[in-house]
Amino acid sequence: MIARTTSELDIIHFKEFFYKLKNNSYFGRLGKTFHTEKNLYFLDTGTGKIARLNENVYKVLKCLLENDSFDSLFELNISEDNLILALNEIREAVEKEHILSAPILETLTGNPVLRLDEMLSNKIQNITLELTEKCNLRCKYCIYNPSHPEHREFGHRDMNFETAKKAIDFFNNHSGDTKEVYIGFYGGEPLLNFELLKKCIDYAKIKIKNKDLSYSMTTNATLITEDIANFLVENKVSITVSLDGPKLIHNENRVYANGKGSFDDTVRGLKNLVKAYKRIGASPSFGFNIVTSGPNYEEKYDQIHNFFKNLDWLPSDLPILCSTVDPGPKEMEYVLPQSKDEKYYINNIHEPLFDWSDRKKQKSPNEQLFSQGGLNKELLRIHKRLLTDKPAKQYGMNGCCVPGYRKMFVTVDGNFYPCERVGNIPSLGNVDIGLDIPKIKKLYVEDFINEAKKYCKNCWAVNLCSACYTNSYDENGVHYSYRHEKCIDERIAIESSLVRYHSIFENNPQELGKLNEMELT
């Protein structure tokens, strides 16, 4: 019989330990390695803990998580002694810090599972009324173009007052336990049905009592006259204006049907709003939504930044959200997180806005960027992540809300949907029959969980994920092959946020203190 050396026995024991942790599941689900320019780190899936690592421990963990195989360690450029030292450090951390021990995901839970009936019967927070399908613009990237079959096309229907009243009545009757309630106005361009908007506000004031009632609207601002501006400001309507930046950039996509750019009309509407706020002695209180198209993102972001920075007739601290053109959902084969197949996709995806922001911050750390709102949102999910001593025993439904609770979208014909972004998917009910609770439970809870758990069980980002029902459904129900690309996007965004957060922690930690005062929405 050939005697084994001590190091060989150590390797055998560590291999047994690895397979015990693996527990007949995918090892890559247990955590993620990442690095900044200065340090190497590991995020643990189960506890949310983040550890700084030495080089050898980083190499070993990264290899195990990405290859799902203990034997892959022997291909590392690392001596046997250093390998054993690194494995011993990992084992000690598992025993002391309970890392690499997340339970196998069997199902998903959260409010959609536990509190759906309660929250939809008396706690609805927001309804958004589609006042009209019409729009006076034909923005080239609009989701209502024929290139987006998952949404309706540009329509010609208006919501009538009877439908709006039924929606507001339903909202009032199902928000009894909610102190702060919101009514949003959407389109199309909602100001094409301004008379209905006024009637809705007047009716809501009469019907909804003993609550803090607020209004919001998304608009291209081209139709905001002085009278309309005065009405919106006097009724404290929170306004989001679609403005893509300076004239040349804005007019590239935001055009009328005849191809004419809308910039001048949007700015005129904005100035009417500013004038209305000044008339009542209030500071302008609205925000902007920017959509950018490639390929020259860097140049455009510089121009957008300078544009907003130099608008001397607007406050510099108005909220701005910026995104790139949404190509819509597409079919994609599932790829395993951290696998070579996923790396292939990741190498072809980048985040132009955040890449630009990082470079700007490196040059001018204290400069306020128009992208700061989006950056803060991404940093917040790291700052306020679930953090426990021992692994959490349950997994939530990612970013899924209770359908219809946080924001119920009401179409021109009175159908209910989870929000305005979901497109042509099964409705939740309508203004005549109310919410179809059995249908919601079946389609948006049971069916979703049954499909999602097949993939979430392998994902290291499951406790940080914000992906919701958007790009997960078609008109028949769950369509998860639409979701796989979004899952990759989520993991890219989360890893980028981990790197960004810890780079700030290393170089300017006081900046992270501001996040304590912010809420993750």
C-alpha positions as CSV (number, residue, x, y, z in Angstrom):
1,M,0.0,0.0,0.0
2,I,1.4,3.4,-1.0
3,A,1.3,6.0,1.9
4,R,-0.1,9.4,1.0
5,T,1.7,12.6,1.9
6,T,0.3,15.1,4.3
7,S,-0.3,17.5,1.4
8,E,-2.2,14.9,-0.6
9,L,-4.4,14.1,2.4
10,D,-5.0,17.8,2.8
11,I,-6.1,18.1,-0.8
12,I,-8.4,15.1,-0.4
13,H,-10.0,16.6,2.7
14,F,-10.5,20.0,1.0
15,K,-12.0,18.3,-2.1
16,E,-14.5,16.6,0.2
17,F,-15.2,19.9,1.9
18,F,-15.8,21.6,-1.5
19,Y,-18.4,19.0,-2.5
20,K,-20.1,19.3,0.9
21,L,-20.5,23.0,0.2
22,K,-21.5,22.4,-3.3
23,N,-24.3,20.0,-2.0
24,N,-25.2,18.7,-5.5
25,S,-25.9,22.2,-6.7
26,Y,-24.0,24.8,-8.8
27,F,-21.1,26.2,-6.8
28,G,-21.2,29.5,-8.6
29,R,-24.5,30.4,-6.9
30,L,-22.7,30.8,-3.6
31,G,-20.8,34.1,-4.3
32,K,-18.9,36.4,-6.6
33,T,-15.4,37.7,-6.7
34,F,-14.7,41.2,-7.9
35,H,-11.8,43.7,-7.7
36,T,-11.1,47.4,-7.7
37,E,-7.8,49.0,-8.8
38,K,-6.5,48.5,-5.3
39,N,-8.1,45.4,-3.8
40,L,-9.6,42.0,-4.3
41,Y,-13.1,41.1,-2.9
42,F,-15.7,38.4,-2.4
43,L,-19.4,38.8,-2.1
44,D,-21.2,36.0,-0.2
45,T,-24.7,35.2,-1.6
46,G,-26.3,33.9,1.6
47,T,-25.1,36.5,4.1
48,G,-24.4,39.5,2.0
49,K,-21.0,39.8,3.6
50,I,-18.1,41.2,1.6
51,A,-14.6,40.2,2.4
52,R,-11.3,41.6,1.2
53,L,-9.0,38.9,0.0
54,N,-5.3,38.2,-0.6
55,E,-4.3,37.2,-4.1
56,N,-4.2,33.5,-3.6
57,V,-7.5,33.2,-1.9
58,Y,-9.0,35.4,-4.6
59,K,-7.6,33.1,-7.4
60,V,-8.9,30.0,-5.7
61,L,-12.4,31.3,-5.0
62,K,-12.7,32.8,-8.5
63,C,-11.6,29.5,-10.0
64,L,-14.1,27.4,-7.9
65,L,-17.0,29.7,-8.5
66,E,-16.4,30.0,-12.3
67,N,-15.6,26.4,-13.0
68,D,-17.8,24.5,-10.6
69,S,-15.0,22.0,-10.2
70,F,-12.4,21.3,-7.5
71,D,-9.9,19.8,-10.0
72,S,-9.8,23.1,-12.0
73,L,-7.6,24.4,-9.1
74,F,-4.7,22.3,-10.4
75,E,-4.6,24.5,-13.5
76,L,-3.9,27.6,-11.5
77,N,-0.4,29.1,-11.5
78,I,-0.1,28.6,-7.7
79,S,2.2,26.3,-5.6
80,E,0.7,23.4,-3.7
81,D,1.7,25.0,-0.4
82,N,0.0,28.3,-1.3
83,L,-3.1,26.4,-2.5
84,I,-3.4,24.6,0.8
85,L,-3.0,27.8,2.7
86,A,-5.6,29.5,0.6
87,L,-8.1,26.6,1.0
88,N,-7.5,26.6,4.7
89,E,-8.3,30.3,5.0
90,I,-11.5,29.7,3.0
91,R,-12.5,26.8,5.3
92,E,-11.9,28.9,8.4
93,A,-14.0,31.7,7.0
94,V,-16.8,29.2,6.2
95,E,-16.7,28.0,9.8
96,K,-16.5,31.4,11.5
97,E,-18.4,33.7,9.1
98,H,-20.9,31.1,7.6
99,I,-20.0,32.1,4.1
100,L,-20.4,29.8,1.0
101,S,-23.4,28.2,2.8
102,A,-26.5,29.7,1.2
103,P,-29.3,27.2,1.2
104,I,-30.4,25.7,-2.1
105,L,-33.2,27.8,-3.6
106,E,-36.4,25.7,-3.6
107,T,-38.9,28.5,-4.1
108,L,-39.3,32.3,-3.9
109,T,-41.3,34.3,-1.4
110,G,-42.2,37.8,-0.3
111,N,-45.2,40.1,-0.3
112,P,-46.7,38.7,-3.6
113,V,-46.8,35.3,-1.9
114,L,-47.6,36.3,1.7
115,R,-49.7,39.4,1.5
116,L,-51.2,39.8,-1.9
117,D,-54.9,39.7,-0.8
118,E,-54.3,42.1,2.0
119,M,-52.3,44.6,-0.1
120,L,-54.7,44.6,-3.0
121,S,-57.8,44.9,-0.9
122,N,-56.9,48.0,1.1
123,K,-53.3,49.2,0.5
124,I,-53.0,50.2,-3.2
125,Q,-50.7,53.2,-3.4
126,N,-50.8,54.5,-6.9
127,I,-52.9,54.4,-10.1
128,T,-51.6,55.7,-13.4
129,L,-54.3,56.6,-16.0
130,E,-53.6,56.3,-19.7
131,L,-55.5,59.4,-20.6
132,T,-54.9,58.9,-24.3
133,E,-53.1,56.6,-26.8
134,K,-52.5,59.6,-29.0
135,C,-49.2,61.4,-29.2
136,N,-48.2,64.6,-31.1
137,L,-44.6,63.3,-31.5
138,R,-43.2,60.3,-33.3
139,C,-40.0,59.7,-31.3
140,K,-37.8,57.3,-33.2
141,Y,-37.1,55.1,-30.2
142,C,-40.6,55.0,-28.8
143,I,-41.9,51.7,-27.6
144,Y,-45.2,52.3,-29.5
145,N,-43.4,52.1,-32.9
146,P,-44.1,49.0,-35.0
147,S,-40.5,47.8,-34.1
148,H,-41.8,47.0,-30.6
149,P,-44.5,44.3,-31.1
150,E,-44.6,43.6,-27.4
151,H,-46.4,47.0,-27.0
152,R,-49.5,48.5,-28.7
153,E,-48.8,50.7,-31.6
154,F,-49.6,54.5,-31.7
155,G,-53.4,54.6,-31.1
156,H,-56.2,57.1,-31.5
157,R,-58.3,56.3,-28.5
158,D,-58.9,58.6,-25.5
159,M,-60.0,57.5,-22.0
160,N,-63.5,58.8,-21.2
161,F,-64.5,60.4,-18.0
162,E,-66.7,57.4,-17.0
163,T,-63.8,55.0,-17.2
164,A,-61.6,57.5,-15.3
165,K,-64.2,57.9,-12.5
166,K,-64.5,54.1,-12.2
167,A,-60.7,53.8,-11.9
168,I,-60.5,56.5,-9.2
169,D,-63.4,55.0,-7.3
170,F,-61.7,51.6,-7.4
171,F,-58.5,53.2,-6.2
172,N,-60.3,55.0,-3.4
173,N,-62.1,51.8,-2.3
174,H,-58.9,49.8,-2.2
175,S,-56.5,52.2,-0.5
176,G,-58.2,52.6,2.8
177,D,-55.1,51.7,4.9
178,T,-52.8,53.9,2.8
179,K,-52.1,57.4,4.0
180,E,-50.1,58.7,1.0
181,V,-51.7,58.0,-2.4
182,Y,-50.8,59.0,-5.9
183,I,-52.6,59.4,-9.2
184,G,-50.4,59.5,-12.3
185,F,-51.3,60.7,-15.9
186,Y,-49.7,59.0,-18.8
187,G,-50.1,58.6,-22.6
188,G,-49.4,58.9,-25.4
189,E,-49.0,62.5,-24.6
190,P,-51.4,63.1,-21.6
191,L,-51.9,66.8,-22.4
192,L,-53.7,65.9,-25.6
193,N,-56.5,65.0,-23.2
194,F,-56.0,67.9,-20.8
195,E,-59.7,68.4,-20.2
196,L,-59.9,64.9,-18.8
197,L,-56.9,65.4,-16.6
198,K,-58.6,68.5,-15.1
199,K,-61.8,66.5,-14.5
200,C,-59.8,63.7,-12.9
201,I,-58.1,66.0,-10.4
202,D,-61.4,67.7,-9.5
203,Y,-63.1,64.4,-9.1
204,A,-60.3,62.9,-7.0
205,K,-60.4,65.9,-4.6
206,I,-64.1,65.2,-4.0
207,K,-63.8,61.4,-3.7
208,I,-60.5,60.8,-1.8
209,K,-60.7,62.2,1.7
210,N,-58.4,62.2,4.7
211,K,-55.3,61.2,2.6
212,D,-52.2,62.9,1.3
213,L,-53.1,62.9,-2.4
214,S,-50.4,63.7,-5.0
215,Y,-50.4,63.8,-8.8
216,S,-47.7,63.1,-11.3
217,M,-47.4,63.2,-15.1
218,T,-44.9,62.3,-17.8
219,T,-45.0,64.7,-20.7
220,N,-43.0,65.9,-23.7
221,A,-43.9,69.5,-22.5
222,T,-44.6,70.7,-26.1
223,L,-48.2,71.5,-25.2
224,I,-47.6,73.3,-21.9
225,T,-49.1,76.8,-22.3
226,E,-49.1,79.4,-19.6
227,D,-52.6,78.4,-18.6
228,I,-51.8,74.7,-18.5
229,A,-48.6,75.4,-16.5
230,N,-50.5,77.4,-14.0
231,F,-53.0,74.6,-13.5
232,L,-50.3,72.0,-13.0
233,V,-48.3,74.1,-10.6
234,E,-51.4,75.2,-8.6
235,N,-52.4,71.5,-8.2
236,K,-48.9,70.4,-7.3
237,V,-48.6,67.9,-10.2
238,S,-45.1,66.4,-10.1
239,I,-43.9,66.5,-13.7
240,T,-41.3,64.4,-15.5
241,V,-40.3,66.0,-18.8
242,S,-38.8,64.0,-21.7
243,L,-35.8,66.1,-22.7
244,D,-32.8,64.4,-24.3
245,G,-30.3,67.2,-23.9
246,P,-29.2,70.1,-26.2
247,K,-31.1,70.8,-29.4
248,L,-29.0,68.7,-31.8
249,I,-29.2,65.6,-29.6
250,H,-32.8,66.0,-28.6
251,N,-34.0,66.6,-32.2
252,E,-32.1,63.5,-33.4
253,N,-34.9,61.3,-32.1
254,R,-37.7,63.4,-30.5
255,V,-39.5,64.5,-33.7
256,Y,-43.0,65.3,-35.0
257,A,-44.6,63.0,-37.6
258,N,-43.2,65.3,-40.3
259,G,-39.6,64.9,-39.0
260,K,-39.4,68.3,-37.4
261,G,-37.5,68.4,-34.1
262,S,-39.5,69.2,-30.9
263,F,-36.7,70.9,-28.9
264,D,-37.9,74.5,-29.2
265,D,-41.5,73.6,-28.2
266,T,-40.3,71.5,-25.3
267,V,-38.1,74.4,-24.0
268,R,-41.0,76.8,-24.4
269,G,-43.2,74.6,-22.3
270,L,-40.5,74.3,-19.7
271,K,-40.2,78.0,-19.5
272,N,-43.9,78.3,-19.0
273,L,-43.6,75.9,-16.1
274,V,-40.8,77.9,-14.6
275,K,-42.8,81.1,-14.9
276,A,-45.8,79.4,-13.2
277,Y,-43.6,78.4,-10.2
278,K,-42.2,81.9,-9.9
279,R,-45.7,83.3,-10.0
280,I,-46.5,81.5,-6.7
281,G,-43.1,82.0,-5.2
282,A,-42.0,78.4,-5.4
283,S,-38.8,76.8,-6.8
284,P,-39.3,74.7,-9.9
285,S,-40.1,71.2,-8.9
286,F,-39.9,68.8,-11.8
287,G,-37.5,66.2,-13.3
288,F,-36.2,65.0,-16.6
289,N,-36.1,61.7,-18.4
290,I,-33.3,61.4,-21.0
291,V,-32.9,58.6,-23.5
292,T,-29.7,58.4,-25.5
293,S,-28.8,56.5,-28.6
294,G,-25.4,55.4,-29.9
295,P,-22.9,55.1,-31.1
296,N,-21.1,58.2,-29.9
297,Y,-22.2,58.0,-26.2
298,E,-19.2,59.7,-24.7
299,E,-19.5,62.8,-26.8
300,K,-23.2,63.0,-26.2
301,Y,-22.9,62.6,-22.5
302,D,-20.4,65.5,-22.4
303,Q,-22.8,67.7,-24.4
304,I,-25.8,66.7,-22.2
305,H,-23.7,67.4,-19.0
306,N,-22.7,70.8,-20.2
307,F,-26.2,71.6,-21.4
308,F,-27.9,71.0,-18.0
309,K,-24.9,72.6,-16.2
310,N,-25.3,75.8,-18.2
311,L,-29.1,76.2,-18.1
312,D,-29.1,79.3,-15.9
313,W,-32.9,79.5,-15.9
314,L,-33.3,76.2,-14.1
315,P,-32.1,75.0,-10.7
316,S,-29.0,72.7,-10.9
317,D,-30.4,70.0,-8.6
318,L,-33.5,68.9,-10.5
319,P,-33.7,65.1,-10.7
320,I,-32.6,63.5,-14.0
321,L,-32.9,59.9,-15.0
322,C,-31.0,58.7,-18.1
323,S,-31.2,55.5,-20.1
324,T,-30.2,54.1,-23.4
325,V,-32.7,53.1,-26.2
326,D,-34.6,50.0,-25.2
327,P,-34.5,47.5,-28.0
328,G,-37.3,45.5,-26.5
329,P,-37.3,41.9,-25.4
330,K,-35.7,39.2,-27.5
331,E,-35.5,35.4,-27.3
332,M,-32.3,34.1,-25.7
333,E,-30.9,30.8,-24.6
334,Y,-30.2,30.5,-20.8
335,V,-26.5,30.7,-19.9
336,L,-25.1,29.7,-16.5
337,P,-23.9,32.7,-14.3
338,Q,-20.1,33.0,-14.2
339,S,-19.7,30.5,-17.0
340,K,-17.6,30.9,-20.1
341,D,-20.8,31.3,-22.2
342,E,-21.9,34.2,-20.0
343,K,-18.4,35.8,-20.3
344,Y,-18.9,35.8,-24.0
345,Y,-22.1,37.9,-23.7
346,I,-20.6,40.1,-21.0
347,N,-17.7,41.0,-23.3
348,N,-20.1,42.4,-25.8
349,I,-22.2,44.5,-23.3
350,H,-21.1,47.7,-21.6
351,E,-22.7,50.5,-19.6
352,P,-21.9,53.7,-21.5
353,L,-23.4,56.1,-18.9
354,F,-21.7,54.6,-15.9
355,D,-18.4,54.2,-17.8
356,W,-18.6,57.9,-18.7
357,S,-19.5,58.8,-15.1
358,D,-16.6,56.9,-13.7
359,R,-14.1,58.6,-16.0
360,K,-15.6,62.1,-15.1
361,K,-15.4,61.3,-11.4
362,Q,-11.8,60.3,-11.7
363,K,-10.9,63.7,-13.2
364,S,-13.2,65.8,-11.0
365,P,-14.3,63.8,-7.9
366,N,-16.5,66.6,-6.6
367,E,-18.3,67.5,-9.8
368,Q,-22.0,66.9,-9.7
369,L,-23.0,64.9,-12.8
370,F,-26.4,64.7,-14.4
371,S,-26.1,60.9,-14.0
372,Q,-25.8,61.1,-10.2
373,G,-29.4,60.0,-9.6
374,G,-28.9,56.8,-11.5
375,L,-25.5,56.2,-9.9
376,N,-26.9,56.7,-6.4
377,K,-29.7,54.2,-7.1
378,E,-27.2,51.5,-8.1
379,L,-25.0,52.3,-5.1
380,L,-27.9,52.1,-2.7
381,R,-28.7,48.5,-3.5
382,I,-25.2,47.6,-2.3
383,H,-25.2,50.0,0.7
384,K,-28.6,48.7,1.9
385,R,-28.3,45.1,0.8
386,L,-29.5,42.2,3.0
387,L,-26.7,41.6,5.5
388,T,-26.9,38.8,8.1
389,D,-24.5,36.8,10.3
390,K,-25.9,33.4,9.0
391,P,-27.3,32.8,5.5
392,A,-30.9,34.0,5.0
393,K,-33.2,30.9,4.7
394,Q,-35.6,32.4,2.1
395,Y,-35.3,34.2,-1.2
396,G,-37.5,37.0,-2.4
397,M,-39.1,37.5,-5.8
398,N,-36.3,39.7,-7.1
399,G,-37.7,43.2,-7.9
400,C,-41.3,42.0,-8.4
401,C,-43.9,44.0,-6.7
402,V,-47.4,42.9,-5.6
403,P,-49.0,43.3,-9.1
404,G,-51.2,46.4,-8.9
405,Y,-50.2,47.5,-5.4
406,R,-47.3,49.9,-5.9
407,K,-48.5,51.2,-9.3
408,M,-51.6,50.1,-11.2
409,F,-51.7,51.1,-14.8
410,V,-55.2,51.7,-16.2
411,T,-55.5,51.7,-20.0
412,V,-57.8,54.0,-22.0
413,D,-60.4,51.2,-22.0
414,G,-60.1,50.5,-18.3
415,N,-57.9,47.4,-18.1
416,F,-55.5,47.0,-15.2
417,Y,-51.8,46.1,-15.6
418,P,-48.9,46.0,-13.1
419,C,-47.4,49.2,-14.6
420,E,-47.0,51.1,-17.8
421,R,-43.8,49.4,-18.9
422,V,-45.0,45.8,-19.2
423,G,-46.5,45.9,-22.6
424,N,-49.0,43.3,-24.0
425,I,-49.3,40.9,-21.2
426,P,-52.3,39.4,-19.3
427,S,-54.4,42.1,-17.5
428,L,-55.0,42.1,-13.8
429,G,-58.7,42.9,-14.2
430,N,-60.6,46.1,-15.2
431,V,-62.7,48.9,-13.9
432,D,-65.9,46.9,-14.2
433,I,-65.0,43.6,-12.5
434,G,-62.1,44.8,-10.4
435,L,-59.0,42.7,-9.8
436,D,-59.1,39.1,-10.8
437,I,-57.2,37.8,-7.7
438,P,-57.2,34.1,-8.7
439,K,-55.8,35.0,-12.1
440,I,-53.1,37.3,-10.5
441,K,-52.1,34.5,-8.1
442,K,-51.8,32.0,-10.9
443,L,-50.1,34.1,-13.6
444,Y,-48.0,36.5,-11.5
445,V,-47.1,34.4,-8.5
446,E,-47.3,30.7,-9.0
447,D,-46.4,30.6,-12.7
448,F,-43.6,33.1,-12.3
449,I,-42.1,31.3,-9.3
450,N,-42.2,28.0,-11.0
451,E,-40.3,29.3,-14.0
452,A,-38.0,31.7,-12.1
453,K,-36.7,29.2,-9.6
454,K,-35.2,27.1,-12.4
455,Y,-32.7,29.9,-13.0
456,C,-32.5,31.9,-9.8
457,K,-31.3,28.8,-8.0
458,N,-28.0,29.2,-9.9
459,C,-27.5,32.9,-9.5
460,W,-25.1,34.6,-7.1
461,A,-27.1,37.9,-7.5
462,V,-30.4,36.5,-6.4
463,N,-30.5,38.7,-3.2
464,L,-29.6,41.9,-5.0
465,C,-31.7,41.5,-8.1
466,S,-34.1,44.2,-9.2
467,A,-35.5,42.5,-12.2
468,C,-39.3,42.4,-12.2
469,Y,-42.2,41.3,-14.5
470,T,-41.0,43.5,-17.3
471,N,-39.5,41.4,-20.2
472,S,-40.8,38.2,-18.5
473,Y,-44.2,37.9,-20.1
474,D,-46.0,37.9,-23.4
475,E,-49.8,38.1,-24.0
476,N,-50.2,34.4,-22.9
477,G,-48.2,34.5,-19.7
478,V,-44.7,33.8,-18.5
479,H,-42.2,33.9,-21.3
480,Y,-38.9,33.5,-19.6
481,S,-36.6,33.3,-22.6
482,Y,-37.2,37.1,-22.8
483,R,-35.8,37.4,-19.3
484,H,-32.4,35.8,-19.7
485,E,-30.8,38.8,-21.3
486,K,-32.1,41.0,-18.5
487,C,-30.6,38.6,-16.0
488,I,-27.2,39.1,-17.6
489,D,-27.7,42.8,-17.6
490,E,-28.6,42.7,-13.9
491,R,-25.5,40.8,-13.0
492,I,-23.3,43.2,-15.0
493,A,-24.9,46.1,-13.3
494,I,-24.6,44.6,-9.8
495,E,-20.9,43.7,-10.3
496,S,-20.2,47.2,-11.6
497,S,-22.0,48.7,-8.6
498,L,-19.9,46.5,-6.2
499,V,-16.7,47.7,-7.9
500,R,-17.9,51.3,-7.9
501,Y,-19.0,51.2,-4.3
502,H,-15.8,49.8,-3.0
503,S,-13.7,52.1,-5.1
504,I,-15.5,55.0,-3.4
505,F,-15.0,53.3,0.0
506,E,-11.2,53.1,-0.7
507,N,-10.7,56.6,-2.0
508,N,-13.5,58.8,-0.6
509,P,-15.5,56.9,2.1
510,Q,-17.3,60.0,3.3
511,E,-19.2,60.1,0.0
512,L,-21.0,56.8,1.0
513,G,-22.4,58.5,4.1
514,K,-24.8,60.4,1.9
515,L,-26.5,57.1,1.0
516,N,-27.7,56.7,4.6
517,E,-30.2,59.6,4.0
518,M,-31.6,58.0,0.8
519,E,-34.3,55.5,0.3
520,L,-34.1,52.5,-2.0
521,T,-37.2,52.6,-4.2
